[in-house]
């Protein structure tokens, strides 16, 4: 850090540290060493102290709620597809056979649309 930047308050002096709170460069004369950190001013040190007292560590378990929801959704889809497969292949209920994408996946062919009845009466 030394020599790479100049002090915030003294443009002709090289900075020896960076404020722990606002990251501004400071020289040895301006440096405030408080609470185990180097700061540019007492107000920055106070803001950092306030932040440390109010900061709450994130709860890692909160992230598992999303994972649990995704696992539940996948299990629900697997159960749904299992019931559909049993209905089509074991019970012979072809309720998915009419939908090409599911019917083909289930191994069933789509049923052809029934022919309309022939009109045998003339004039109608």
Phi and psi restraints in degrees (range 20) as a CNS / XPLOR table:
assign (resid 1 and name C) (resid 2 and name N)
       (resid 2 and name CA) (resid 2 and name C) 1.0 -61.8 20.0 2
assign (resid 2 and name N) (resid 2 and name CA)
       (resid 2 and name C) (resid 3 and name N) 1.0 131.4 20.0 2
assign (resid 2 and name C) (resid 3 and name N)
       (resid 3 and name CA) (resid 3 and name C) 1.0 85.1 20.0 2
assign (resid 3 and name N) (resid 3 and name CA)
       (resid 3 and name C) (resid 4 and name N) 1.0 -13.0 20.0 2
assign (resid 3 and name C) (resid 4 and name N)
       (resid 4 and name CA) (resid 4 and name C) 1.0 -86.3 20.0 2
assign (resid 4 and name N) (resid 4 and name CA)
       (resid 4 and name C) (resid 5 and name N) 1.0 -26.4 20.0 2
assign (resid 4 and name C) (resid 5 and name N)
       (resid 5 and name CA) (resid 5 and name C) 1.0 -141.0 20.0 2
assign (resid 5 and name N) (resid 5 and name CA)
       (resid 5 and name C) (resid 6 and name N) 1.0 167.3 20.0 2
assign (resid 5 and name C) (resid 6 and name N)
       (resid 6 and name CA) (resid 6 and name C) 1.0 -107.4 20.0 2
assign (resid 6 and name N) (resid 6 and name CA)
       (resid 6 and name C) (resid 7 and name N) 1.0 155.4 20.0 2
assign (resid 6 and name C) (resid 7 and name N)
       (resid 7 and name CA) (resid 7 and name C) 1.0 -59.0 20.0 2
assign (resid 7 and name N) (resid 7 and name CA)
       (resid 7 and name C) (resid 8 and name N) 1.0 145.8 20.0 2
assign (resid 7 and name C) (resid 8 and name N)
       (resid 8 and name CA) (resid 8 and name C) 1.0 -62.8 20.0 2
assign (resid 8 and name N) (resid 8 and name CA)
       (resid 8 and name C) (resid 9 and name N) 1.0 -39.8 20.0 2
assign (resid 8 and name C) (resid 9 and name N)
       (resid 9 and name CA) (resid 9 and name C) 1.0 -94.2 20.0 2
assign (resid 9 and name N) (resid 9 and name CA)
       (resid 9 and name C) (resid 10 and name N) 1.0 -28.0 20.0 2
assign (resid 9 and name C) (resid 10 and name N)
       (resid 10 and name CA) (resid 10 and name C) 1.0 -122.2 20.0 2
assign (resid 10 and name N) (resid 10 and name CA)
       (resid 10 and name C) (resid 11 and name N) 1.0 97.2 20.0 2
assign (resid 10 and name C) (resid 11 and name N)
       (resid 11 and name CA) (resid 11 and name C) 1.0 -66.6 20.0 2
assign (resid 11 and name N) (resid 11 and name CA)
       (resid 11 and name C) (resid 12 and name N) 1.0 -17.4 20.0 2
assign (resid 11 and name C) (resid 12 and name N)
       (resid 12 and name CA) (resid 12 and name C) 1.0 -94.1 20.0 2
assign (resid 12 and name N) (resid 12 and name CA)
       (resid 12 and name C) (resid 13 and name N) 1.0 -1.0 20.0 2
assign (resid 12 and name C) (resid 13 and name N)
       (resid 13 and name CA) (resid 13 and name C) 1.0 -110.8 20.0 2
assign (resid 13 and name N) (resid 13 and name CA)
       (resid 13 and name C) (resid 14 and name N) 1.0 140.5 20.0 2
assign (resid 13 and name C) (resid 14 and name N)
       (resid 14 and name CA) (resid 14 and name C) 1.0 -73.4 20.0 2
assign (resid 14 and name N) (resid 14 and name CA)
       (resid 14 and name C) (resid 15 and name N) 1.0 143.5 20.0 2
assign (resid 14 and name C) (resid 15 and name N)
       (resid 15 and name CA) (resid 15 and name C) 1.0 -77.1 20.0 2
assign (resid 15 and name N) (resid 15 and name CA)
       (resid 15 and name C) (resid 16 and name N) 1.0 142.2 20.0 2
assign (resid 15 and name C) (resid 16 and name N)
       (resid 16 and name CA) (resid 16 and name C) 1.0 -108.2 20.0 2
assign (resid 16 and name N) (resid 16 and name CA)
       (resid 16 and name C) (resid 17 and name N) 1.0 -13.7 20.0 2
assign (resid 16 and name C) (resid 17 and name N)
       (resid 17 and name CA) (resid 17 and name C) 1.0 -156.8 20.0 2
assign (resid 17 and name N) (resid 17 and name CA)
       (resid 17 and name C) (resid 18 and name N) 1.0 173.0 20.0 2
assign (resid 17 and name C) (resid 18 and name N)
       (resid 18 and name CA) (resid 18 and name C) 1.0 -122.2 20.0 2
assign (resid 18 and name N) (resid 18 and name CA)
       (resid 18 and name C) (resid 19 and name N) 1.0 139.1 20.0 2
assign (resid 18 and name C) (resid 19 and name N)
       (resid 19 and name CA) (resid 19 and name C) 1.0 -60.0 20.0 2
assign (resid 19 and name N) (resid 19 and name CA)
       (resid 19 and name C) (resid 20 and name N) 1.0 131.8 20.0 2
assign (resid 19 and name C) (resid 20 and name N)
       (resid 20 and name CA) (resid 20 and name C) 1.0 -67.7 20.0 2
assign (resid 20 and name N) (resid 20 and name CA)
       (resid 20 and name C) (resid 21 and name N) 1.0 -24.8 20.0 2
assign (resid 20 and name C) (resid 21 and name N)
       (resid 21 and name CA) (resid 21 and name C) 1.0 -93.3 20.0 2
assign (resid 21 and name N) (resid 21 and name CA)
       (resid 21 and name C) (resid 22 and name N) 1.0 -54.1 20.0 2
assign (resid 21 and name C) (resid 22 and name N)
       (resid 22 and name CA) (resid 22 and name C) 1.0 -105.3 20.0 2
assign (resid 22 and name N) (resid 22 and name CA)
       (resid 22 and name C) (resid 23 and name N) 1.0 -5.3 20.0 2
assign (resid 22 and name C) (resid 23 and name N)
       (resid 23 and name CA) (resid 23 and name C) 1.0 65.9 20.0 2
assign (resid 23 and name N) (resid 23 and name CA)
       (resid 23 and name C) (resid 24 and name N) 1.0 22.6 20.0 2
assign (resid 23 and name C) (resid 24 and name N)
       (resid 24 and name CA) (resid 24 and name C) 1.0 -83.8 20.0 2
assign (resid 24 and name N) (resid 24 and name CA)
       (resid 24 and name C) (resid 25 and name N) 1.0 146.1 20.0 2
assign (resid 24 and name C) (resid 25 and name N)
       (resid 25 and name CA) (resid 25 and name C) 1.0 -75.8 20.0 2
assign (resid 25 and name N) (resid 25 and name CA)
       (resid 25 and name C) (resid 26 and name N) 1.0 141.3 20.0 2
assign (resid 25 and name C) (resid 26 and name N)
       (resid 26 and name CA) (resid 26 and name C) 1.0 -136.8 20.0 2
assign (resid 26 and name N) (resid 26 and name CA)
       (resid 26 and name C) (resid 27 and name N) 1.0 149.6 20.0 2
assign (resid 26 and name C) (resid 27 and name N)
       (resid 27 and name CA) (resid 27 and name C) 1.0 -87.8 20.0 2
assign (resid 27 and name N) (resid 27 and name CA)
       (resid 27 and name C) (resid 28 and name N) 1.0 178.1 20.0 2
assign (resid 27 and name C) (resid 28 and name N)
       (resid 28 and name CA) (resid 28 and name C) 1.0 -64.7 20.0 2
assign (resid 28 and name N) (resid 28 and name CA)
       (resid 28 and name C) (resid 29 and name N) 1.0 -32.9 20.0 2
assign (resid 28 and name C) (resid 29 and name N)
       (resid 29 and name CA) (resid 29 and name C) 1.0 -70.9 20.0 2
assign (resid 29 and name N) (resid 29 and name CA)
       (resid 29 and name C) (resid 30 and name N) 1.0 -36.8 20.0 2
assign (resid 29 and name C) (resid 30 and name N)
       (resid 30 and name CA) (resid 30 and name C) 1.0 -86.2 20.0 2
assign (resid 30 and name N) (resid 30 and name CA)
       (resid 30 and name C) (resid 31 and name N) 1.0 -13.9 20.0 2
assign (resid 30 and name C) (resid 31 and name N)
       (resid 31 and name CA) (resid 31 and name C) 1.0 -63.3 20.0 2
assign (resid 31 and name N) (resid 31 and name CA)
       (resid 31 and name C) (resid 32 and name N) 1.0 127.9 20.0 2
assign (resid 31 and name C) (resid 32 and name N)
       (resid 32 and name CA) (resid 32 and name C) 1.0 -112.2 20.0 2
assign (resid 32 and name N) (resid 32 and name CA)
       (resid 32 and name C) (resid 33 and name N) 1.0 117.1 20.0 2
assign (resid 32 and name C) (resid 33 and name N)
       (resid 33 and name CA) (resid 33 and name C) 1.0 -104.2 20.0 2
assign (resid 33 and name N) (resid 33 and name CA)
       (resid 33 and name C) (resid 34 and name N) 1.0 101.8 20.0 2
assign (resid 33 and name C) (resid 34 and name N)
       (resid 34 and name CA) (resid 34 and name C) 1.0 -138.4 20.0 2
assign (resid 34 and name N) (resid 34 and name CA)
       (resid 34 and name C) (resid 35 and name N) 1.0 151.0 20.0 2
assign (resid 34 and name C) (resid 35 and name N)
       (resid 35 and name CA) (resid 35 and name C) 1.0 50.8 20.0 2
assign (resid 35 and name N) (resid 35 and name CA)
       (resid 35 and name C) (resid 36 and name N) 1.0 35.3 20.0 2
assign (resid 35 and name C) (resid 36 and name N)
       (resid 36 and name CA) (resid 36 and name C) 1.0 73.6 20.0 2
assign (resid 36 and name N) (resid 36 and name CA)
       (resid 36 and name C) (resid 37 and name N) 1.0 18.9 20.0 2
assign (resid 36 and name C) (resid 37 and name N)
       (resid 37 and name CA) (resid 37 and name C) 1.0 -140.7 20.0 2
assign (resid 37 and name N) (resid 37 and name CA)
       (resid 37 and name C) (resid 38 and name N) 1.0 164.1 20.0 2
assign (resid 37 and name C) (resid 38 and name N)
       (resid 38 and name CA) (resid 38 and name C) 1.0 -106.9 20.0 2
assign (resid 38 and name N) (resid 38 and name CA)
       (resid 38 and name C) (resid 39 and name N) 1.0 127.2 20.0 2
assign (resid 38 and name C) (resid 39 and name N)
       (resid 39 and name CA) (resid 39 and name C) 1.0 -130.2 20.0 2
assign (resid 39 and name N) (resid 39 and name CA)
       (resid 39 and name C) (resid 40 and name N) 1.0 163.1 20.0 2
assign (resid 39 and name C) (resid 40 and name N)
       (resid 40 and name CA) (resid 40 and name C) 1.0 -85.0 20.0 2
assign (resid 40 and name N) (resid 40 and name CA)
       (resid 40 and name C) (resid 41 and name N) 1.0 -20.8 20.0 2
assign (resid 40 and name C) (resid 41 and name N)
       (resid 41 and name CA) (resid 41 and name C) 1.0 -161.4 20.0 2
assign (resid 41 and name N) (resid 41 and name CA)
       (resid 41 and name C) (resid 42 and name N) 1.0 160.5 20.0 2
assign (resid 41 and name C) (resid 42 and name N)
       (resid 42 and name CA) (resid 42 and name C) 1.0 -59.7 20.0 2
assign (resid 42 and name N) (resid 42 and name CA)
       (resid 42 and name C) (resid 43 and name N) 1.0 -36.9 20.0 2
assign (resid 42 and name C) (resid 43 and name N)
       (resid 43 and name CA) (resid 43 and name C) 1.0 -61.2 20.0 2
assign (resid 43 and name N) (resid 43 and name CA)
       (resid 43 and name C) (resid 44 and name N) 1.0 -37.1 20.0 2
assign (resid 43 and name C) (resid 44 and name N)
       (resid 44 and name CA) (resid 44 and name C) 1.0 -66.0 20.0 2
assign (resid 44 and name N) (resid 44 and name CA)
       (resid 44 and name C) (resid 45 and name N) 1.0 -38.9 20.0 2
assign (resid 44 and name C) (resid 45 and name N)
       (resid 45 and name CA) (resid 45 and name C) 1.0 -63.3 20.0 2
assign (resid 45 and name N) (resid 45 and name CA)
       (resid 45 and name C) (resid 46 and name N) 1.0 -40.6 20.0 2
assign (resid 45 and name C) (resid 46 and name N)
       (resid 46 and name CA) (resid 46 and name C) 1.0 -65.7 20.0 2
assign (resid 46 and name N) (resid 46 and name CA)
       (resid 46 and name C) (resid 47 and name N) 1.0 -41.5 20.0 2
assign (resid 46 and name C) (resid 47 and name N)
       (resid 47 and name CA) (resid 47 and name C) 1.0 -63.1 20.0 2
assign (resid 47 and name N) (resid 47 and name CA)
       (resid 47 and name C) (resid 48 and name N) 1.0 -39.3 20.0 2
assign (resid 47 and name C) (resid 48 and name N)
       (resid 48 and name CA) (resid 48 and name C) 1.0 -66.8 20.0 2
assign (resid 48 and name N) (resid 48 and name CA)
       (resid 48 and name C) (resid 49 and name N) 1.0 -40.6 20.0 2
assign (resid 48 and name C) (resid 49 and name N)
       (resid 49 and name CA) (resid 49 and name C) 1.0 -62.8 20.0 2
assign (resid 49 and name N) (resid 49 and name CA)
       (resid 49 and name C) (resid 50 and name N) 1.0 -42.3 20.0 2
assign (resid 49 and name C) (resid 50 and name N)
       (resid 50 and name CA) (resid 50 and name C) 1.0 -63.7 20.0 2
assign (resid 50 and name N) (resid 50 and name CA)
       (resid 50 and name C) (resid 51 and name N) 1.0 -41.6 20.0 2
assign (resid 50 and name C) (resid 51 and name N)
       (resid 51 and name CA) (resid 51 and name C) 1.0 -62.3 20.0 2
assign (resid 51 and name N) (resid 51 and name CA)
       (resid 51 and name C) (resid 52 and name N) 1.0 -44.6 20.0 2
assign (resid 51 and name C) (resid 52 and name N)
       (resid 52 and name CA) (resid 52 and name C) 1.0 -62.3 20.0 2
assign (resid 52 and name N) (resid 52 and name CA)
       (resid 52 and name C) (resid 53 and name N) 1.0 -36.1 20.0 2
assign (resid 52 and name C) (resid 53 and name N)
       (resid 53 and name CA) (resid 53 and name C) 1.0 -76.3 20.0 2
assign (resid 53 and name N) (resid 53 and name CA)
       (resid 53 and name C) (resid 54 and name N) 1.0 -29.5 20.0 2
assign (resid 53 and name C) (resid 54 and name N)
       (resid 54 and name CA) (resid 54 and name C) 1.0 -94.9 20.0 2
assign (resid 54 and name N) (resid 54 and name CA)
       (resid 54 and name C) (resid 55 and name N) 1.0 -11.7 20.0 2
assign (resid 54 and name C) (resid 55 and name N)
       (resid 55 and name CA) (resid 55 and name C) 1.0 -71.3 20.0 2
assign (resid 55 and name N) (resid 55 and name CA)
       (resid 55 and name C) (resid 56 and name N) 1.0 134.6 20.0 2
assign (resid 55 and name C) (resid 56 and name N)
       (resid 56 and name CA) (resid 56 and name C) 1.0 -115.4 20.0 2
assign (resid 56 and name N) (resid 56 and name CA)
       (resid 56 and name C) (resid 57 and name N) 1.0 127.3 20.0 2
assign (resid 56 and name C) (resid 57 and name N)
       (resid 57 and name CA) (resid 57 and name C) 1.0 -61.5 20.0 2
assign (resid 57 and name N) (resid 57 and name CA)
       (resid 57 and name C) (resid 58 and name N) 1.0 139.8 20.0 2
assign (resid 57 and name C) (resid 58 and name N)
       (resid 58 and name CA) (resid 58 and name C) 1.0 -66.6 20.0 2
assign (resid 58 and name N) (resid 58 and name CA)
       (resid 58 and name C) (resid 59 and name N) 1.0 143.4 20.0 2
assign (resid 58 and name C) (resid 59 and name N)
       (resid 59 and name CA) (resid 59 and name C) 1.0 -83.2 20.0 2
assign (resid 59 and name N) (resid 59 and name CA)
       (resid 59 and name C) (resid 60 and name N) 1.0 113.8 20.0 2
assign (resid 59 and name C) (resid 60 and name N)
       (resid 60 and name CA) (resid 60 and name C) 1.0 -64.7 20.0 2
assign (resid 60 and name N) (resid 60 and name CA)
       (resid 60 and name C) (resid 61 and name N) 1.0 -30.8 20.0 2
assign (resid 60 and name C) (resid 61 and name N)
       (resid 61 and name CA) (resid 61 and name C) 1.0 -65.8 20.0 2
assign (resid 61 and name N) (resid 61 and name CA)
       (resid 61 and name C) (resid 62 and name N) 1.0 -23.9 20.0 2
assign (resid 61 and name C) (resid 62 and name N)
       (resid 62 and name CA) (resid 62 and name C) 1.0 -62.2 20.0 2
assign (resid 62 and name N) (resid 62 and name CA)
       (resid 62 and name C) (resid 63 and name N) 1.0 -31.0 20.0 2
assign (resid 62 and name C) (resid 63 and name N)
       (resid 63 and name CA) (resid 63 and name C) 1.0 -67.4 20.0 2
assign (resid 63 and name N) (resid 63 and name CA)
       (resid 63 and name C) (resid 64 and name N) 1.0 -26.1 20.0 2
assign (resid 63 and name C) (resid 64 and name N)
       (resid 64 and name CA) (resid 64 and name C) 1.0 -73.2 20.0 2
assign (resid 64 and name N) (resid 64 and name CA)
       (resid 64 and name C) (resid 65 and name N) 1.0 -17.7 20.0 2
assign (resid 64 and name C) (resid 65 and name N)
       (resid 65 and name CA) (resid 65 and name C) 1.0 -60.6 20.0 2
assign (resid 65 and name N) (resid 65 and name CA)
       (resid 65 and name C) (resid 66 and name N) 1.0 -42.1 20.0 2
assign (resid 65 and name C) (resid 66 and name N)
       (resid 66 and name CA) (resid 66 and name C) 1.0 -65.7 20.0 2
assign (resid 66 and name N) (resid 66 and name CA)
       (resid 66 and name C) (resid 67 and name N) 1.0 -43.4 20.0 2
assign (resid 66 and name C) (resid 67 and name N)
       (resid 67 and name CA) (resid 67 and name C) 1.0 -62.4 20.0 2
assign (resid 67 and name N) (resid 67 and name CA)
       (resid 67 and name C) (resid 68 and name N) 1.0 -43.0 20.0 2
assign (resid 67 and name C) (resid 68 and name N)
       (resid 68 and name CA) (resid 68 and name C) 1.0 -61.7 20.0 2
assign (resid 68 and name N) (resid 68 and name CA)
       (resid 68 and name C) (resid 69 and name N) 1.0 -40.2 20.0 2
assign (resid 68 and name C) (resid 69 and name N)
       (resid 69 and name CA) (resid 69 and name C) 1.0 -65.7 20.0 2
assign (resid 69 and name N) (resid 69 and name CA)
       (resid 69 and name C) (resid 70 and name N) 1.0 -41.7 20.0 2
assign (resid 69 and name C) (resid 70 and name N)
       (resid 70 and name CA) (resid 70 and name C) 1.0 -65.3 20.0 2
assign (resid 70 and name N) (resid 70 and name CA)
       (resid 70 and name C) (resid 71 and name N) 1.0 -41.9 20.0 2
assign (resid 70 and name C) (resid 71 and name N)
       (resid 71 and name CA) (resid 71 and name C) 1.0 -63.0 20.0 2
assign (resid 71 and name N) (resid 71 and name CA)
       (resid 71 and name C) (resid 72 and name N) 1.0 -42.1 20.0 2
assign (resid 71 and name C) (resid 72 and name N)
       (resid 72 and name CA) (resid 72 and name C) 1.0 -62.2 20.0 2
assign (resid 72 and name N) (resid 72 and name CA)
       (resid 72 and name C) (resid 73 and name N) 1.0 -40.4 20.0 2
assign (resid 72 and name C) (resid 73 and name N)
       (resid 73 and name CA) (resid 73 and name C) 1.0 -64.9 20.0 2
assign (resid 73 and name N) (resid 73 and name CA)
       (resid 73 and name C) (resid 74 and name N) 1.0 -42.2 20.0 2
assign (resid 73 and name C) (resid 74 and name N)
       (resid 74 and name CA) (resid 74 and name C) 1.0 -64.8 20.0 2
assign (resid 74 and name N) (resid 74 and name CA)
       (resid 74 and name C) (resid 75 and name N) 1.0 -43.5 20.0 2
assign (resid 74 and name C) (resid 75 and name N)
       (resid 75 and name CA) (resid 75 and name C) 1.0 -62.6 20.0 2
assign (resid 75 and name N) (resid 75 and name CA)
       (resid 75 and name C) (resid 76 and name N) 1.0 -39.4 20.0 2
assign (resid 75 and name C) (resid 76 and name N)
       (resid 76 and name CA) (resid 76 and name C) 1.0 -62.4 20.0 2
assign (resid 76 and name N) (resid 76 and name CA)
       (resid 76 and name C) (resid 77 and name N) 1.0 -42.3 20.0 2
assign (resid 76 and name C) (resid 77 and name N)
       (resid 77 and name CA) (resid 77 and name C) 1.0 -64.9 20.0 2
assign (resid 77 and name N) (resid 77 and name CA)
       (resid 77 and name C) (resid 78 and name N) 1.0 -40.1 20.0 2
assign (resid 77 and name C) (resid 78 and name N)
       (resid 78 and name CA) (resid 78 and name C) 1.0 -64.5 20.0 2
assign (resid 78 and name N) (resid 78 and name CA)
       (resid 78 and name C) (resid 79 and name N) 1.0 -43.3 20.0 2
assign (resid 78 and name C) (resid 79 and name N)
       (resid 79 and name CA) (resid 79 and name C) 1.0 -64.6 20.0 2
assign (resid 79 and name N) (resid 79 and name CA)
       (resid 79 and name C) (resid 80 and name N) 1.0 -43.2 20.0 2
assign (resid 79 and name C) (resid 80 and name N)
       (resid 80 and name CA) (resid 80 and name C) 1.0 -60.3 20.0 2
assign (resid 80 and name N) (resid 80 and name CA)
       (resid 80 and name C) (resid 81 and name N) 1.0 -47.0 20.0 2
assign (resid 80 and name C) (resid 81 and name N)
       (resid 81 and name CA) (resid 81 and name C) 1.0 -67.6 20.0 2
assign (resid 81 and name N) (resid 81 and name CA)
       (resid 81 and name C) (resid 82 and name N) 1.0 -33.3 20.0 2
assign (resid 81 and name C) (resid 82 and name N)
       (resid 82 and name CA) (resid 82 and name C) 1.0 -64.7 20.0 2
assign (resid 82 and name N) (resid 82 and name CA)
       (resid 82 and name C) (resid 83 and name N) 1.0 -43.2 20.0 2
assign (resid 82 and name C) (resid 83 and name N)
       (resid 83 and name CA) (resid 83 and name C) 1.0 -65.1 20.0 2
assign (resid 83 and name N) (resid 83 and name CA)
       (resid 83 and name C) (resid 84 and name N) 1.0 -40.3 20.0 2
assign (resid 83 and name C) (resid 84 and name N)
       (resid 84 and name CA) (resid 84 and name C) 1.0 -64.6 20.0 2
assign (resid 84 and name N) (resid 84 and name CA)
       (resid 84 and name C) (resid 85 and name N) 1.0 -40.1 20.0 2
assign (resid 84 and name C) (resid 85 and name N)
       (resid 85 and name CA) (resid 85 and name C) 1.0 -65.0 20.0 2
assign (resid 85 and name N) (resid 85 and name CA)
       (resid 85 and name C) (resid 86 and name N) 1.0 -44.1 20.0 2
assign (resid 85 and name C) (resid 86 and name N)
       (resid 86 and name CA) (resid 86 and name C) 1.0 -63.1 20.0 2
assign (resid 86 and name N) (resid 86 and name CA)
       (resid 86 and name C) (resid 87 and name N) 1.0 -42.8 20.0 2
assign (resid 86 and name C) (resid 87 and name N)
       (resid 87 and name CA) (resid 87 and name C) 1.0 -61.6 20.0 2
assign (resid 87 and name N) (resid 87 and name CA)
       (resid 87 and name C) (resid 88 and name N) 1.0 -40.1 20.0 2
assign (resid 87 and name C) (resid 88 and name N)
       (resid 88 and name CA) (resid 88 and name C) 1.0 -77.9 20.0 2
assign (resid 88 and name N) (resid 88 and name CA)
       (resid 88 and name C) (resid 89 and name N) 1.0 -46.9 20.0 2
assign (resid 88 and name C) (resid 89 and name N)
       (resid 89 and name CA) (resid 89 and name C) 1.0 -92.9 20.0 2
assign (resid 89 and name N) (resid 89 and name CA)
       (resid 89 and name C) (resid 90 and name N) 1.0 -31.6 20.0 2
assign (resid 89 and name C) (resid 90 and name N)
       (resid 90 and name CA) (resid 90 and name C) 1.0 -96.3 20.0 2
assign (resid 90 and name N) (resid 90 and name CA)
       (resid 90 and name C) (resid 91 and name N) 1.0 -48.4 20.0 2
assign (resid 90 and name C) (resid 91 and name N)
       (resid 91 and name CA) (resid 91 and name C) 1.0 -88.7 20.0 2
assign (resid 91 and name N) (resid 91 and name CA)
       (resid 91 and name C) (resid 92 and name N) 1.0 -14.1 20.0 2
assign (resid 91 and name C) (resid 92 and name N)
       (resid 92 and name CA) (resid 92 and name C) 1.0 75.7 20.0 2
assign (resid 92 and name N) (resid 92 and name CA)
       (resid 92 and name C) (resid 93 and name N) 1.0 18.7 20.0 2
assign (resid 92 and name C) (resid 93 and name N)
       (resid 93 and name CA) (resid 93 and name C) 1.0 -87.1 20.0 2
assign (resid 93 and name N) (resid 93 and name CA)
       (resid 93 and name C) (resid 94 and name N) 1.0 108.3 20.0 2
assign (resid 93 and name C) (resid 94 and name N)
       (resid 94 and name CA) (resid 94 and name C) 1.0 -90.0 20.0 2
assign (resid 94 and name N) (resid 94 and name CA)
       (resid 94 and name C) (resid 95 and name N) 1.0 44.6 20.0 2
assign (resid 94 and name C) (resid 95 and name N)
       (resid 95 and name CA) (resid 95 and name C) 1.0 -72.0 20.0 2
assign (resid 95 and name N) (resid 95 and name CA)
       (resid 95 and name C) (resid 96 and name N) 1.0 -15.1 20.0 2
assign (resid 95 and name C) (resid 96 and name N)
       (resid 96 and name CA) (resid 96 and name C) 1.0 -100.9 20.0 2
assign (resid 96 and name N) (resid 96 and name CA)
       (resid 96 and name C) (resid 97 and name N) 1.0 -6.2 20.0 2
assign (resid 96 and name C) (resid 97 and name N)
       (resid 97 and name CA) (resid 97 and name C) 1.0 -67.6 20.0 2
assign (resid 97 and name N) (resid 97 and name CA)
       (resid 97 and name C) (resid 98 and name N) 1.0 -24.2 20.0 2
assign (resid 97 and name C) (resid 98 and name N)
       (resid 98 and name CA) (resid 98 and name C) 1.0 -74.1 20.0 2
assign (resid 98 and name N) (resid 98 and name CA)
       (resid 98 and name C) (resid 99 and name N) 1.0 -19.2 20.0 2
assign (resid 98 and name C) (resid 99 and name N)
       (resid 99 and name CA) (resid 99 and name C) 1.0 -95.8 20.0 2
assign (resid 99 and name N) (resid 99 and name CA)
       (resid 99 and name C) (resid 100 and name N) 1.0 116.3 20.0 2
assign (resid 99 and name C) (resid 100 and name N)
       (resid 100 and name CA) (resid 100 and name C) 1.0 -54.4 20.0 2
assign (resid 100 and name N) (resid 100 and name CA)
       (resid 100 and name C) (resid 101 and name N) 1.0 -48.0 20.0 2
assign (resid 100 and name C) (resid 101 and name N)
       (resid 101 and name CA) (resid 101 and name C) 1.0 -65.8 20.0 2
assign (resid 101 and name N) (resid 101 and name CA)
       (resid 101 and name C) (resid 102 and name N) 1.0 -37.5 20.0 2
assign (resid 101 and name C) (resid 102 and name N)
       (resid 102 and name CA) (resid 102 and name C) 1.0 -83.5 20.0 2
assign (resid 102 and name N) (resid 102 and name CA)
       (resid 102 and name C) (resid 103 and name N) 1.0 -36.8 20.0 2
assign (resid 102 and name C) (resid 103 and name N)
       (resid 103 and name CA) (resid 103 and name C) 1.0 -62.2 20.0 2
assign (resid 103 and name N) (resid 103 and name CA)
       (resid 103 and name C) (resid 104 and name N) 1.0 -43.1 20.0 2
assign (resid 103 and name C) (resid 104 and name N)
       (resid 104 and name CA) (resid 104 and name C) 1.0 -66.2 20.0 2
assign (resid 104 and name N) (resid 104 and name CA)
       (resid 104 and name C) (resid 105 and name N) 1.0 -40.2 20.0 2
assign (resid 104 and name C) (resid 105 and name N)
       (resid 105 and name CA) (resid 105 and name C) 1.0 -65.4 20.0 2
assign (resid 105 and name N) (resid 105 and name CA)
       (resid 105 and name C) (resid 106 and name N) 1.0 -34.6 20.0 2
assign (resid 105 and name C) (resid 106 and name N)
       (resid 106 and name CA) (resid 106 and name C) 1.0 -83.8 20.0 2
assign (resid 106 and name N) (resid 106 and name CA)
       (resid 106 and name C) (resid 107 and name N) 1.0 -5.4 20.0 2
assign (resid 106 and name C) (resid 107 and name N)
       (resid 107 and name CA) (resid 107 and name C) 1.0 88.6 20.0 2
assign (resid 107 and name N) (resid 107 and name CA)
       (resid 107 and name C) (resid 108 and name N) 1.0 10.2 20.0 2
assign (resid 107 and name C) (resid 108 and name N)
       (resid 108 and name CA) (resid 108 and name C) 1.0 -102.4 20.0 2
assign (resid 108 and name N) (resid 108 and name CA)
       (resid 108 and name C) (resid 109 and name N) 1.0 151.2 20.0 2
assign (resid 108 and name C) (resid 109 and name N)
       (resid 109 and name CA) (resid 109 and name C) 1.0 -94.4 20.0 2
assign (resid 109 and name N) (resid 109 and name CA)
       (resid 109 and name C) (resid 110 and name N) 1.0 145.6 20.0 2
assign (resid 109 and name C) (resid 110 and name N)
       (resid 110 and name CA) (resid 110 and name C) 1.0 -66.2 20.0 2
assign (resid 110 and name N) (resid 110 and name CA)
       (resid 110 and name C) (resid 111 and name N) 1.0 139.5 20.0 2
assign (resid 110 and name C) (resid 111 and name N)
       (resid 111 and name CA) (resid 111 and name C) 1.0 -75.7 20.0 2
assign (resid 111 and name N) (resid 111 and name CA)
       (resid 111 and name C) (resid 112 and name N) 1.0 139.8 20.0 2
assign (resid 111 and name C) (resid 112 and name N)
       (resid 112 and name CA) (resid 112 and name C) 1.0 -73.8 20.0 2
assign (resid 112 and name N) (resid 112 and name CA)
       (resid 112 and name C) (resid 113 and name N) 1.0 147.3 20.0 2
assign (resid 112 and name C) (resid 113 and name N)
       (resid 113 and name CA) (resid 113 and name C) 1.0 -67.3 20.0 2
assign (resid 113 and name N) (resid 113 and name CA)
       (resid 113 and name C) (resid 114 and name N) 1.0 138.6 20.0 2
assign (resid 113 and name C) (resid 114 and name N)
       (resid 114 and name CA) (resid 114 and name C) 1.0 -65.9 20.0 2
assign (resid 114 and name N) (resid 114 and name CA)
       (resid 114 and name C) (resid 115 and name N) 1.0 145.2 20.0 2
assign (resid 114 and name C) (resid 115 and name N)
       (resid 115 and name CA) (resid 115 and name C) 1.0 -70.9 20.0 2
assign (resid 115 and name N) (resid 115 and name CA)
       (resid 115 and name C) (resid 116 and name N) 1.0 139.8 20.0 2
assign (resid 115 and name C) (resid 116 and name N)
       (resid 116 and name CA) (resid 116 and name C) 1.0 -69.1 20.0 2
assign (resid 116 and name N) (resid 116 and name CA)
       (resid 116 and name C) (resid 117 and name N) 1.0 149.6 20.0 2
assign (resid 116 and name C) (resid 117 and name N)
       (resid 117 and name CA) (resid 117 and name C) 1.0 -62.7 20.0 2
assign (resid 117 and name N) (resid 117 and name CA)
       (resid 117 and name C) (resid 118 and name N) 1.0 141.8 20.0 2
assign (resid 117 and name C) (resid 118 and name N)
       (resid 118 and name CA) (resid 118 and name C) 1.0 -70.3 20.0 2
assign (resid 118 and name N) (resid 118 and name CA)
       (resid 118 and name C) (resid 119 and name N) 1.0 136.9 20.0 2
assign (resid 118 and name C) (resid 119 and name N)
       (resid 119 and name CA) (resid 119 and name C) 1.0 -85.2 20.0 2
assign (resid 119 and name N) (resid 119 and name CA)
       (resid 119 and name C) (resid 120 and name N) 1.0 106.8 20.0 2
assign (resid 119 and name C) (resid 120 and name N)
       (resid 120 and name CA) (resid 120 and name C) 1.0 -90.5 20.0 2
assign (resid 120 and name N) (resid 120 and name CA)
       (resid 120 and name C) (resid 121 and name N) 1.0 -14.5 20.0 2
assign (resid 120 and name C) (resid 121 and name N)
       (resid 121 and name CA) (resid 121 and name C) 1.0 -89.4 20.0 2
assign (resid 121 and name N) (resid 121 and name CA)
       (resid 121 and name C) (resid 122 and name N) 1.0 128.3 20.0 2
assign (resid 121 and name C) (resid 122 and name N)
       (resid 122 and name CA) (resid 122 and name C) 1.0 -71.9 20.0 2
assign (resid 122 and name N) (resid 122 and name CA)
       (resid 122 and name C) (resid 123 and name N) 1.0 146.5 20.0 2
assign (resid 122 and name C) (resid 123 and name N)
       (resid 123 and name CA) (resid 123 and name C) 1.0 89.9 20.0 2
assign (resid 123 and name N) (resid 123 and name CA)
       (resid 123 and name C) (resid 124 and name N) 1.0 0.3 20.0 2
